[in-house]
Amino acid sequence: MNFADPSEALALASEFRRAPFGHHSPNLQKLLRMFRSVPIAGKHALLTIRPNRSWMLVTLTGIPGRPMTKHEDIIFEDLAEAEWYVFRQRWRQHFGTELADGVEA
């Protein structure tokens, strides 16, 4: 699978949307590894605010001792929705295009 072309990865986005946790197909695993292996600076992540109840979007700096940027206006109370949001941010960073929120689940 060619991950340089977002159209080839679109079915994998739908797979992730349906099941963000647990077992993923080999191609989705490859895509997630690619997203997760980018340099830390500028990477989006989730910060637990209340265990198992709420999460905040953060942007990592990649610089030791420099705090992450907290996006206090982007809070989630559903971990699956939080993971989907981060997936879409990483999609945009990699492919340079927006991934519609309405991707079929």
C-alpha positions in Angstrom: 0.0 0.0 0.0 1.3 3.4 -1.0 0.8 5.8 2.0 1.9 8.8 -0.1 -1.6 8.8 -1.6 -4.4 9.6 0.9 -7.1 8.0 -1.4 -5.4 4.6 -0.9 -5.4 5.1 2.9 -9.1 6.3 3.1 -10.4 2.8 3.8 -7.9 2.5 6.7 -9.3 5.7 8.1 -12.8 4.2 8.1 -11.4 1.1 9.8 -9.8 3.2 12.5 -13.0 5.2 12.9 -15.0 2.0 13.4 -12.5 0.4 15.9 -9.9 2.8 17.3 -8.9 0.2 20.0 -7.9 -3.4 19.7 -6.9 -5.4 16.7 -6.2 -3.6 13.5 -5.5 -4.9 10.0 -1.8 -5.1 9.0 -2.2 -2.1 6.7 -3.8 0.0 9.4 -1.0 -1.0 11.8 1.5 0.2 9.2 -0.3 3.5 8.8 -0.5 4.1 12.6 3.2 3.2 13.0 4.0 5.8 10.3 1.9 8.4 12.0 3.4 7.6 15.4 7.0 7.5 14.2 7.2 11.2 13.1 9.5 13.4 15.1 8.1 14.4 18.5 8.1 18.2 17.8 4.6 19.3 16.7 3.1 15.8 17.4 -0.5 15.8 18.7 -1.3 13.7 21.7 -3.8 13.3 24.5 -3.4 14.3 28.1 -5.6 12.7 30.7 -7.4 15.3 32.8 -9.6 13.0 34.8 -8.7 9.3 34.6 -11.1 7.4 32.3 -13.3 10.5 32.0 -11.7 13.4 30.1 -8.8 14.1 27.9 -7.2 17.3 26.5 -5.4 17.7 23.2 -1.7 18.7 23.5 1.1 19.4 21.1 4.5 18.1 22.1 7.6 20.2 21.7 10.3 17.5 21.5 12.6 19.8 23.5 13.6 18.3 26.9 12.3 20.6 29.7 10.0 22.6 27.4 6.4 22.0 28.3 3.8 20.7 25.9 1.2 23.1 24.5 -2.1 22.4 26.1 -5.2 23.1 24.0 -7.5 23.8 26.9 -10.4 24.5 24.5 -10.2 21.0 23.0 -11.5 18.6 25.7 -13.0 15.2 25.1 -15.2 13.0 27.4 -15.2 10.1 24.9 -11.8 8.5 24.4 -12.8 7.1 21.0 -13.7 10.6 19.8 -10.4 11.9 21.2 -8.4 9.3 19.4 -10.3 10.0 16.1 -9.5 13.7 16.5 -5.8 13.0 17.0 -5.9 10.5 14.0 -7.3 13.3 11.8 -4.6 15.8 13.0 -1.9 13.3 12.1 -3.6 12.6 8.8 -3.5 16.3 8.0 0.2 16.5 9.0 1.1 13.6 6.9 -1.0 14.0 3.8 -1.6 17.8 3.8 -5.3 17.3 3.4 -8.3 17.3 5.8 -9.9 14.0 6.7 -13.7 14.7 6.9 -15.2 14.0 10.3 -18.0 12.1 8.5 -15.8 9.2 7.4 -18.0 6.1 7.4 -17.7 4.2 10.7 
